[in-house]
Amino acid sequence: MACLVARTGRELQRYNMGRRQVVGCIPYRYKNGVDGTESKELEFLVITSQKGNAFMFPKGGWELDESVEEAASRESLEEAGVLGNVECQLGQWSFMSKRHDTYYEGYMFPLFVKEQLDLWPEKNVRQRVWMTAAKAREACQHWWMKEALDILVERLTSEQNQRDEEDASLVSACSLS
């Protein structure tokens, strides 16, 4: 069972040379086809900011009592209400906070979504929307999150192309037998 209370406060926040460390996820899934089977079409989950005026991917502070992957998973649960597998890091970015006029270090991870919850800690202050990569990139307000999305799309596309080539090779080998 998932915890339905979001962490608050900055007492456990990690800092590196004065820069607050934040961790985010890009939740994604393969869209279901009309027949209910999984298609090759990707969808990405964006959320609104707490004030509701901008789209972004889930992200928040990395705390002292958790690994970077645990922080990524926690933020996705708290802010977007999704659970899944945190995959290999997409990168690390340094960016200026819009509210605090200071630099942050941001780490981004893909999250392959296994479950979408009906209730989650920040349900009353955020909306979530599944979008194509192009629409998510356009909607996202943070340049560094857009870069992370580009890296993820390239990674997933490359992996899919490799699987398609392997499948084609197997079909060719089988037809030669």
N, C-alpha and C positions, 0 to 999 in steps of 0.2 A: 504494500500500500504506500502511496506517495504522501509526503508531508504536504499539507495544504496551507502552510503559513510561510510567507516569504521572510527571509532574513533581512534585518534592518540594522542600521548603525555602521560605523566605520572602525570600531575597536579592533576587529580582526583583519582589517584590510592589509594587503601586501603592498609595499612600496619598494622601488628600486631607484636609488639616488634621488629621492624626493618625488618620483613619478608614481602615481597610483597605477597599479596593475589591474587591468580589466580583461575579462575573458568573454568571448561570445561564440555563438553557434549559428550555422546556417542550416536550419532544419530543411530536409528534402525528402521526397518520396517519388515513386513512379506512379503516375496517374493510372487509375483503373479504367479499363476499356469499357465499352457499352455492355459487353458480355460478362463483366465482372473480373476478367483476368487482368493481370498487371501489364501495362503497355511499356514501351521504351521512352515515353514522354515524361520528362521531369517536371516536378512542381516544387516551388520553394515557398516556405512560410515566412511572411513578414508580419511584424506587429506594429501597432501604433506606439508612439511615445506615451508616457503617463498623462501628458496634457492632451494627447489625442490628435495633435496637429501634424505629425510627420511619421513616415514609415521607416523601419529599421529592422535589423535582426536582433534576437535576444542577446543581451550582454549585461555584464555587471561586474562588481568587484570580485577579485580572486582573494580568498581568505586564507589565513595562516593554517587553519586546521583541515585543509583539503588540497588534493592534487589539482593541477590545472584542468585535467579532464573531468574531475568531479565538479569543479566550478562551472565548466561549460555545460555539463548535464543539468546541474542545479538551476542555472539561469534559464535554460530552455523550459524546464518544468515550471519555475516560478512565473516567468513572463509570458510564455506561449502555451503552456499546458500540454507539452508533448514529451514523450519518453522515447528513447532509442539508443542506437549505438554511436558513441563519439568516435570519429575516425581520425586519421593522421592530420596533424596540425597543418593549416593552410599558410600560416605565416605570422609574423609579428610586425606591428606598425607602431609608430610614434605619432601621436596626433594631439592637437590643442583642444582642450575641453571648451565648449561654447559657454558653459555657465561659470566655470571656475577660473578661467584665464590661466591655465597651467597645462603642462604636457602630461599625457597619459601614455602608458604602454598597453597596446591592445593585442591580444592573441585570439585568433579565430580558428574554429574547427568545424568540419561538417558534422551533422547529426542525421544519421539515417533513421527516420521516424518509424517506430514500430507501433506506437499507440498515441492516440489523440484523446485527451481527457475532456469531459464535459465541464468539470469543475477544476479550477486551478487557482493558486494564490492571488494572482493579479487580474483575474477575470473581470472584475468590476472597474478596472482602470485602463484596460487595454483591449484592443480588438485584434484579431488575427485573420489573415487572408492568404490563401494559397494562390500563387501566381507563377507564370512562366518565368524563365530566367530574364528575358528581355524586360518584362514588366516589373519584376522585382528590382532589377538594376536601375530602371528609370525611377521607381518609387523611393528607393532607399536614399536617405539624406546624407549618409556618411561616405566620403570618398574611399576611405580605407576598407569599409565593408563591401563596396562595389568591387574593389580590387580583389578581395577575398572571394567574392562570388565568381569573378572571372576565372580565378585559379581553380575553383571547384568545378565549374562548368567544363573547363579544359580537361581537368583530371577525369571527370566522369565520362566525357565524350571519348577521350583517348582509351579508357578502359572498355567502353562499349564497342568501339571500333576493333580493339584487339580481340574481344570475345566473338564478334561477328566474323573476323578473319579466321579464328580457330574453328568456329562452327562450319565455315565454308570449306576449310581444309578437311575436316572430318567427313563432310558430305562427299567431297571428291574422293577421299580414300575409300569410303564405303562403296561408292558406285564403281570403283575400279576392281573390287573383289569379285 
